[in-house]
Amino acid sequence: MIARIKAFFNEVKIEGKKVNYPQRAELIGSTWVVIVTVFAMSFYLGGVDFILAKIVNLMIR
């Protein structure tokens, strides 16, 4: 059992060395894309929610 655990962690270590990590500039660029997309989607969904709430409110009255 211990030998299998050691083998597993050795394989994890080997695979970890194969990972291609992004450069700093690429990471910062990708982060900004995610932040802008999240803000855009939140404003869009907030607007749709506000409009639909007003429509439902008018239908209830």
PyMOL Python script that loads the backbone (N, CA, C, O; Angstrom):
from pymol import cmd

cmd.read_pdbstr("""\
ATOM      1  N   MET A   1       0.829  -1.190   0.000  1.00  0.00           N
ATOM      2  CA  MET A   1       0.000   0.000   0.000  1.00  0.00           C
ATOM      3  C   MET A   1       0.876   1.258   0.000  1.00  0.00           C
ATOM      4  O   MET A   1       0.634   2.188  -0.769  1.00  0.00           O
ATOM      5  N   ILE A   2       1.889   1.278   0.862  1.00  0.00           N
ATOM      6  CA  ILE A   2       2.802   2.427   0.942  1.00  0.00           C
ATOM      7  C   ILE A   2       3.544   2.599  -0.382  1.00  0.00           C
ATOM      8  O   ILE A   2       3.767   3.725  -0.825  1.00  0.00           O
ATOM      9  N   ALA A   3       3.925   1.499  -1.010  1.00  0.00           N
ATOM     10  CA  ALA A   3       4.650   1.562  -2.281  1.00  0.00           C
ATOM     11  C   ALA A   3       3.771   2.187  -3.371  1.00  0.00           C
ATOM     12  O   ALA A   3       4.267   2.939  -4.210  1.00  0.00           O
ATOM     13  N   ARG A   4       2.483   1.882  -3.361  1.00  0.00           N
ATOM     14  CA  ARG A   4       1.572   2.454  -4.349  1.00  0.00           C
ATOM     15  C   ARG A   4       1.396   3.951  -4.131  1.00  0.00           C
ATOM     16  O   ARG A   4       1.296   4.717  -5.090  1.00  0.00           O
ATOM     17  N   ILE A   5       1.360   4.363  -2.871  1.00  0.00           N
ATOM     18  CA  ILE A   5       1.228   5.789  -2.558  1.00  0.00           C
ATOM     19  C   ILE A   5       2.486   6.526  -3.018  1.00  0.00           C
ATOM     20  O   ILE A   5       2.390   7.602  -3.609  1.00  0.00           O
ATOM     21  N   LYS A   6       3.673   5.952  -2.749  1.00  0.00           N
ATOM     22  CA  LYS A   6       4.927   6.565  -3.184  1.00  0.00           C
ATOM     23  C   LYS A   6       4.979   6.661  -4.703  1.00  0.00           C
ATOM     24  O   LYS A   6       5.401   7.677  -5.255  1.00  0.00           O
ATOM     25  N   ALA A   7       4.547   5.599  -5.371  1.00  0.00           N
ATOM     26  CA  ALA A   7       4.542   5.597  -6.838  1.00  0.00           C
ATOM     27  C   ALA A   7       3.601   6.675  -7.366  1.00  0.00           C
ATOM     28  O   ALA A   7       3.920   7.364  -8.336  1.00  0.00           O
ATOM     29  N   PHE A   8       2.450   6.818  -6.732  1.00  0.00           N
ATOM     30  CA  PHE A   8       1.488   7.850  -7.148  1.00  0.00           C
ATOM     31  C   PHE A   8       2.116   9.239  -7.046  1.00  0.00           C
ATOM     32  O   PHE A   8       2.038  10.021  -7.994  1.00  0.00           O
ATOM     33  N   PHE A   9       2.734   9.552  -5.915  1.00  0.00           N
ATOM     34  CA  PHE A   9       3.315  10.872  -5.740  1.00  0.00           C
ATOM     35  C   PHE A   9       4.519  11.094  -6.652  1.00  0.00           C
ATOM     36  O   PHE A   9       4.764  12.223  -7.078  1.00  0.00           O
ATOM     37  N   ASN A  10       5.262  10.058  -6.953  1.00  0.00           N
ATOM     38  CA  ASN A  10       6.346  10.184  -7.924  1.00  0.00           C
ATOM     39  C   ASN A  10       5.796  10.522  -9.303  1.00  0.00           C
ATOM     40  O   ASN A  10       6.359  11.361 -10.007  1.00  0.00           O
ATOM     41  N   GLU A  11       4.705   9.879  -9.692  1.00  0.00           N
ATOM     42  CA  GLU A  11       4.083  10.173 -10.977  1.00  0.00           C
ATOM     43  C   GLU A  11       3.512  11.591 -11.002  1.00  0.00           C
ATOM     44  O   GLU A  11       3.572  12.265 -12.030  1.00  0.00           O
ATOM     45  N   VAL A  12       2.962  12.041  -9.884  1.00  0.00           N
ATOM     46  CA  VAL A  12       2.452  13.411  -9.795  1.00  0.00           C
ATOM     47  C   VAL A  12       3.598  14.399  -9.987  1.00  0.00           C
ATOM     48  O   VAL A  12       3.451  15.398 -10.692  1.00  0.00           O
ATOM     49  N   LYS A  13       4.729  14.121  -9.364  1.00  0.00           N
ATOM     50  CA  LYS A  13       5.909  14.983  -9.481  1.00  0.00           C
ATOM     51  C   LYS A  13       6.392  15.045 -10.931  1.00  0.00           C
ATOM     52  O   LYS A  13       6.724  16.121 -11.428  1.00  0.00           O
ATOM     53  N   ILE A  14       6.434  13.908 -11.603  1.00  0.00           N
ATOM     54  CA  ILE A  14       6.871  13.852 -13.000  1.00  0.00           C
ATOM     55  C   ILE A  14       5.914  14.634 -13.893  1.00  0.00           C
ATOM     56  O   ILE A  14       6.355  15.408 -14.742  1.00  0.00           O
ATOM     57  N   GLU A  15       4.606  14.440 -13.710  1.00  0.00           N
ATOM     58  CA  GLU A  15       3.618  15.155 -14.520  1.00  0.00           C
ATOM     59  C   GLU A  15       3.641  16.653 -14.230  1.00  0.00           C
ATOM     60  O   GLU A  15       3.410  17.460 -15.131  1.00  0.00           O
ATOM     61  N   GLY A  16       3.917  17.032 -12.982  1.00  0.00           N
ATOM     62  CA  GLY A  16       4.000  18.444 -12.616  1.00  0.00           C
ATOM     63  C   GLY A  16       5.119  19.160 -13.356  1.00  0.00           C
ATOM     64  O   GLY A  16       5.006  20.349 -13.655  1.00  0.00           O
ATOM     65  N   LYS A  17       6.189  18.449 -13.650  1.00  0.00           N
ATOM     66  CA  LYS A  17       7.306  19.037 -14.390  1.00  0.00           C
ATOM     67  C   LYS A  17       6.967  19.246 -15.862  1.00  0.00           C
ATOM     68  O   LYS A  17       7.604  20.057 -16.535  1.00  0.00           O
ATOM     69  N   LYS A  18       5.971  18.521 -16.368  1.00  0.00           N
ATOM     70  CA  LYS A  18       5.572  18.647 -17.771  1.00  0.00           C
ATOM     71  C   LYS A  18       4.608  19.808 -18.015  1.00  0.00           C
ATOM     72  O   LYS A  18       4.365  20.182 -19.162  1.00  0.00           O
ATOM     73  N   VAL A  19       4.066  20.369 -16.955  1.00  0.00           N
ATOM     74  CA  VAL A  19       3.067  21.431 -17.083  1.00  0.00           C
ATOM     75  C   VAL A  19       3.709  22.679 -17.671  1.00  0.00           C
ATOM     76  O   VAL A  19       4.807  23.069 -17.273  1.00  0.00           O
ATOM     77  N   ASN A  20       3.020  23.301 -18.617  1.00  0.00           N
ATOM     78  CA  ASN A  20       3.490  24.527 -19.244  1.00  0.00           C
ATOM     79  C   ASN A  20       2.785  25.701 -18.577  1.00  0.00           C
ATOM     80  O   ASN A  20       1.630  25.992 -18.889  1.00  0.00           O
ATOM     81  N   TYR A  21       3.471  26.370 -17.667  1.00  0.00           N
ATOM     82  CA  TYR A  21       2.888  27.487 -16.939  1.00  0.00           C
ATOM     83  C   TYR A  21       2.951  28.753 -17.785  1.00  0.00           C
ATOM     84  O   TYR A  21       3.927  28.960 -18.506  1.00  0.00           O
ATOM     85  N   PRO A  22       1.917  29.616 -17.711  1.00  0.00           N
ATOM     86  CA  PRO A  22       1.928  30.838 -18.527  1.00  0.00           C
ATOM     87  C   PRO A  22       2.947  31.852 -18.002  1.00  0.00           C
ATOM     88  O   PRO A  22       3.305  31.857 -16.824  1.00  0.00           O
ATOM     89  N   GLN A  23       3.397  32.705 -18.916  1.00  0.00           N
ATOM     90  CA  GLN A  23       4.295  33.787 -18.528  1.00  0.00           C
ATOM     91  C   GLN A  23       3.497  34.847 -17.773  1.00  0.00           C
ATOM     92  O   GLN A  23       2.267  34.852 -17.822  1.00  0.00           O
ATOM     93  N   ARG A  24       4.189  35.737 -17.082  1.00  0.00           N
ATOM     94  CA  ARG A  24       3.541  36.751 -16.256  1.00  0.00           C
ATOM     95  C   ARG A  24       2.609  37.637 -17.084  1.00  0.00           C
ATOM     96  O   ARG A  24       1.482  37.906 -16.668  1.00  0.00           O
ATOM     97  N   ALA A  25       3.068  38.090 -18.250  1.00  0.00           N
ATOM     98  CA  ALA A  25       2.254  38.984 -19.089  1.00  0.00           C
ATOM     99  C   ALA A  25       0.982  38.275 -19.567  1.00  0.00           C
ATOM    100  O   ALA A  25      -0.096  38.869 -19.586  1.00  0.00           O
ATOM    101  N   GLU A  26       1.115  37.019 -19.948  1.00  0.00           N
ATOM    102  CA  GLU A  26      -0.050  36.246 -20.404  1.00  0.00           C
ATOM    103  C   GLU A  26      -1.048  36.040 -19.261  1.00  0.00           C
ATOM    104  O   GLU A  26      -2.260  36.113 -19.464  1.00  0.00           O
ATOM    105  N   LEU A  27      -0.534  35.786 -18.082  1.00  0.00           N
ATOM    106  CA  LEU A  27      -1.390  35.586 -16.911  1.00  0.00           C
ATOM    107  C   LEU A  27      -2.156  36.862 -16.567  1.00  0.00           C
ATOM    108  O   LEU A  27      -3.353  36.817 -16.284  1.00  0.00           O
ATOM    109  N   ILE A  28      -1.459  38.002 -16.594  1.00  0.00           N
ATOM    110  CA  ILE A  28      -2.113  39.279 -16.293  1.00  0.00           C
ATOM    111  C   ILE A  28      -3.156  39.600 -17.346  1.00  0.00           C
ATOM    112  O   ILE A  28      -4.249  40.056 -17.010  1.00  0.00           O
ATOM    113  N   GLY A  29      -2.839  39.371 -18.625  1.00  0.00           N
ATOM    114  CA  GLY A  29      -3.806  39.612 -19.699  1.00  0.00           C
ATOM    115  C   GLY A  29      -5.049  38.751 -19.551  1.00  0.00           C
ATOM    116  O   GLY A  29      -6.167  39.240 -19.711  1.00  0.00           O
ATOM    117  N   SER A  30      -4.861  37.485 -19.250  1.00  0.00           N
ATOM    118  CA  SER A  30      -5.997  36.573 -19.074  1.00  0.00           C
ATOM    119  C   SER A  30      -6.841  36.978 -17.865  1.00  0.00           C
ATOM    120  O   SER A  30      -8.068  36.882 -17.898  1.00  0.00           O
ATOM    121  N   THR A  31      -6.181  37.427 -16.807  1.00  0.00           N
ATOM    122  CA  THR A  31      -6.912  37.855 -15.615  1.00  0.00           C
ATOM    123  C   THR A  31      -7.792  39.056 -15.925  1.00  0.00           C
ATOM    124  O   THR A  31      -8.940  39.113 -15.484  1.00  0.00           O
ATOM    125  N   TRP A  32      -7.258  40.032 -16.690  1.00  0.00           N
ATOM    126  CA  TRP A  32      -8.062  41.201 -17.061  1.00  0.00           C
ATOM    127  C   TRP A  32      -9.250  40.819 -17.931  1.00  0.00           C
ATOM    128  O   TRP A  32     -10.334  41.386 -17.791  1.00  0.00           O
ATOM    129  N   VAL A  33      -9.052  39.866 -18.825  1.00  0.00           N
ATOM    130  CA  VAL A  33     -10.170  39.402 -19.662  1.00  0.00           C
ATOM    131  C   VAL A  33     -11.271  38.820 -18.782  1.00  0.00           C
ATOM    132  O   VAL A  33     -12.451  39.095 -19.000  1.00  0.00           O
ATOM    133  N   VAL A  34     -10.897  38.027 -17.803  1.00  0.00           N
ATOM    134  CA  VAL A  34     -11.881  37.423 -16.899  1.00  0.00           C
ATOM    135  C   VAL A  34     -12.590  38.499 -16.084  1.00  0.00           C
ATOM    136  O   VAL A  34     -13.813  38.452 -15.951  1.00  0.00           O
ATOM    137  N   ILE A  35     -11.864  39.456 -15.541  1.00  0.00           N
ATOM    138  CA  ILE A  35     -12.465  40.509 -14.717  1.00  0.00           C
ATOM    139  C   ILE A  35     -13.450  41.338 -15.542  1.00  0.00           C
ATOM    140  O   ILE A  35     -14.566  41.599 -15.094  1.00  0.00           O
ATOM    141  N   VAL A  36     -13.044  41.751 -16.740  1.00  0.00           N
ATOM    142  CA  VAL A  36     -13.920  42.560 -17.598  1.00  0.00           C
ATOM    143  C   VAL A  36     -15.162  41.764 -17.993  1.00  0.00           C
ATOM    144  O   VAL A  36     -16.271  42.297 -17.986  1.00  0.00           O
ATOM    145  N   THR A  37     -14.977  40.491 -18.336  1.00  0.00           N
ATOM    146  CA  THR A  37     -16.117  39.649 -18.715  1.00  0.00           C
ATOM    147  C   THR A  37     -17.099  39.480 -17.565  1.00  0.00           C
ATOM    148  O   THR A  37     -18.312  39.530 -17.771  1.00  0.00           O
ATOM    149  N   VAL A  38     -16.584  39.279 -16.359  1.00  0.00           N
ATOM    150  CA  VAL A  38     -17.455  39.118 -15.192  1.00  0.00           C
ATOM    151  C   VAL A  38     -18.253  40.393 -14.936  1.00  0.00           C
ATOM    152  O   VAL A  38     -19.454  40.328 -14.674  1.00  0.00           O
ATOM    153  N   PHE A  39     -17.593  41.558 -15.011  1.00  0.00           N
ATOM    154  CA  PHE A  39     -18.310  42.817 -14.804  1.00  0.00           C
ATOM    155  C   PHE A  39     -19.355  43.044 -15.886  1.00  0.00           C
ATOM    156  O   PHE A  39     -20.476  43.452 -15.584  1.00  0.00           O
ATOM    157  N   ALA A  40     -19.004  42.785 -17.144  1.00  0.00           N
ATOM    158  CA  ALA A  40     -19.951  42.978 -18.238  1.00  0.00           C
ATOM    159  C   ALA A  40     -21.172  42.076 -18.066  1.00  0.00           C
ATOM    160  O   ALA A  40     -22.306  42.528 -18.226  1.00  0.00           O
ATOM    161  N   MET A  41     -20.947  40.819 -17.744  1.00  0.00           N
ATOM    162  CA  MET A  41     -22.057  39.886 -17.569  1.00  0.00           C
ATOM    163  C   MET A  41     -22.905  40.253 -16.356  1.00  0.00           C
ATOM    164  O   MET A  41     -24.126  40.106 -16.392  1.00  0.00           O
ATOM    165  N   SER A  42     -22.277  40.727 -15.287  1.00  0.00           N
ATOM    166  CA  SER A  42     -23.053  41.087 -14.099  1.00  0.00           C
ATOM    167  C   SER A  42     -23.928  42.305 -14.372  1.00  0.00           C
ATOM    168  O   SER A  42     -25.079  42.349 -13.936  1.00  0.00           O
ATOM    169  N   PHE A  43     -23.391  43.305 -15.096  1.00  0.00           N
ATOM    170  CA  PHE A  43     -24.218  44.468 -15.443  1.00  0.00           C
ATOM    171  C   PHE A  43     -25.348  44.071 -16.382  1.00  0.00           C
ATOM    172  O   PHE A  43     -26.480  44.530 -16.225  1.00  0.00           O
ATOM    173  N   TYR A  44     -25.045  43.218 -17.357  1.00  0.00           N
ATOM    174  CA  TYR A  44     -26.076  42.766 -18.290  1.00  0.00           C
ATOM    175  C   TYR A  44     -27.176  41.996 -17.555  1.00  0.00           C
ATOM    176  O   TYR A  44     -28.359  42.293 -17.718  1.00  0.00           O
ATOM    177  N   LEU A  45     -26.788  41.019 -16.754  1.00  0.00           N
ATOM    178  CA  LEU A  45     -27.787  40.222 -16.036  1.00  0.00           C
ATOM    179  C   LEU A  45     -28.537  41.056 -15.004  1.00  0.00           C
ATOM    180  O   LEU A  45     -29.727  40.838 -14.775  1.00  0.00           O
ATOM    181  N   GLY A  46     -27.848  42.012 -14.379  1.00  0.00           N
ATOM    182  CA  GLY A  46     -28.531  42.918 -13.451  1.00  0.00           C
ATOM    183  C   GLY A  46     -29.576  43.759 -14.167  1.00  0.00           C
ATOM    184  O   GLY A  46     -30.671  43.972 -13.647  1.00  0.00           O
ATOM    185  N   GLY A  47     -29.239  44.237 -15.360  1.00  0.00           N
ATOM    186  CA  GLY A  47     -30.198  45.011 -16.153  1.00  0.00           C
ATOM    187  C   GLY A  47     -31.396  44.176 -16.576  1.00  0.00           C
ATOM    188  O   GLY A  47     -32.539  44.621 -16.470  1.00  0.00           O
ATOM    189  N   VAL A  48     -31.133  42.966 -17.054  1.00  0.00           N
ATOM    190  CA  VAL A  48     -32.233  42.074 -17.453  1.00  0.00           C
ATOM    191  C   VAL A  48     -33.114  41.758 -16.255  1.00  0.00           C
ATOM    192  O   VAL A  48     -34.339  41.749 -16.373  1.00  0.00           O
ATOM    193  N   ASP A  49     -32.508  41.500 -15.108  1.00  0.00           N
ATOM    194  CA  ASP A  49     -33.263  41.212 -13.893  1.00  0.00           C
ATOM    195  C   ASP A  49     -34.134  42.405 -13.509  1.00  0.00           C
ATOM    196  O   ASP A  49     -35.300  42.241 -13.150  1.00  0.00           O
ATOM    197  N   PHE A  50     -33.563  43.605 -13.587  1.00  0.00           N
ATOM    198  CA  PHE A  50     -34.310  44.813 -13.238  1.00  0.00           C
ATOM    199  C   PHE A  50     -35.509  44.992 -14.171  1.00  0.00           C
ATOM    200  O   PHE A  50     -36.615  45.276 -13.711  1.00  0.00           O
ATOM    201  N   ILE A  51     -35.297  44.829 -15.471  1.00  0.00           N
ATOM    202  CA  ILE A  51     -36.382  44.988 -16.453  1.00  0.00           C
ATOM    203  C   ILE A  51     -37.461  43.935 -16.239  1.00  0.00           C
ATOM    204  O   ILE A  51     -38.648  44.260 -16.244  1.00  0.00           O
ATOM    205  N   LEU A  52     -37.071  42.692 -16.053  1.00  0.00           N
ATOM    206  CA  LEU A  52     -38.058  41.625 -15.843  1.00  0.00           C
ATOM    207  C   LEU A  52     -38.815  41.824 -14.536  1.00  0.00           C
ATOM    208  O   LEU A  52     -40.008  41.528 -14.464  1.00  0.00           O
ATOM    209  N   ALA A  53     -38.144  42.318 -13.511  1.00  0.00           N
ATOM    210  CA  ALA A  53     -38.832  42.597 -12.239  1.00  0.00           C
ATOM    211  C   ALA A  53     -39.879  43.685 -12.420  1.00  0.00           C
ATOM    212  O   ALA A  53     -40.972  43.596 -11.862  1.00  0.00           O
ATOM    213  N   LYS A  54     -39.549  44.713 -13.198  1.00  0.00           N
ATOM    214  CA  LYS A  54     -40.525  45.782 -13.471  1.00  0.00           C
ATOM    215  C   LYS A  54     -41.707  45.243 -14.262  1.00  0.00           C
ATOM    216  O   LYS A  54     -42.848  45.606 -13.975  1.00  0.00           O
ATOM    217  N   ILE A  55     -41.468  44.394 -15.243  1.00  0.00           N
ATOM    218  CA  ILE A  55     -42.552  43.818 -16.046  1.00  0.00           C
ATOM    219  C   ILE A  55     -43.454  42.961 -15.169  1.00  0.00           C
ATOM    220  O   ILE A  55     -44.678  43.061 -15.255  1.00  0.00           O
ATOM    221  N   VAL A  56     -42.865  42.124 -14.329  1.00  0.00           N
ATOM    222  CA  VAL A  56     -43.676  41.278 -13.437  1.00  0.00           C
ATOM    223  C   VAL A  56     -44.451  42.132 -12.460  1.00  0.00           C
ATOM    224  O   VAL A  56     -45.603  41.828 -12.150  1.00  0.00           O
ATOM    225  N   ASN A  57     -43.838  43.194 -11.969  1.00  0.00           N
ATOM    226  CA  ASN A  57     -44.517  44.097 -11.044  1.00  0.00           C
ATOM    227  C   ASN A  57     -45.729  44.758 -11.714  1.00  0.00           C
ATOM    228  O   ASN A  57     -46.784  44.894 -11.095  1.00  0.00           O
ATOM    229  N   LEU A  58     -45.577  45.164 -12.969  1.00  0.00           N
ATOM    230  CA  LEU A  58     -46.696  45.756 -13.699  1.00  0.00           C
ATOM    231  C   LEU A  58     -47.816  44.746 -13.959  1.00  0.00           C
ATOM    232  O   LEU A  58     -48.994  45.103 -13.946  1.00  0.00           O
ATOM    233  N   MET A  59     -47.445  43.490 -14.195  1.00  0.00           N
ATOM    234  CA  MET A  59     -48.440  42.455 -14.459  1.00  0.00           C
ATOM    235  C   MET A  59     -49.217  42.095 -13.191  1.00  0.00           C
ATOM    236  O   MET A  59     -50.396  41.747 -13.264  1.00  0.00           O
ATOM    237  N   ILE A  60     -48.565  42.177 -12.034  1.00  0.00           N
ATOM    238  CA  ILE A  60     -49.227  41.838 -10.773  1.00  0.00           C
ATOM    239  C   ILE A  60     -50.239  42.895 -10.387  1.00  0.00           C
ATOM    240  O   ILE A  60     -51.306  42.562  -9.871  1.00  0.00           O
ATOM    241  N   ARG A  61     -49.933  44.153 -10.621  1.00  0.00           N
ATOM    242  CA  ARG A  61     -50.835  45.251 -10.217  1.00  0.00           C
ATOM    243  C   ARG A  61     -52.067  45.287 -11.003  1.00  0.00           C
ATOM    244  O   ARG A  61     -52.917  46.149 -10.780  1.00  0.00           O
TER     245      ARG A  61
END
""", "prot")
cmd.dss("prot")
cmd.show_as("cartoon", "prot")
cmd.util.cbc("prot")
cmd.orient("prot")
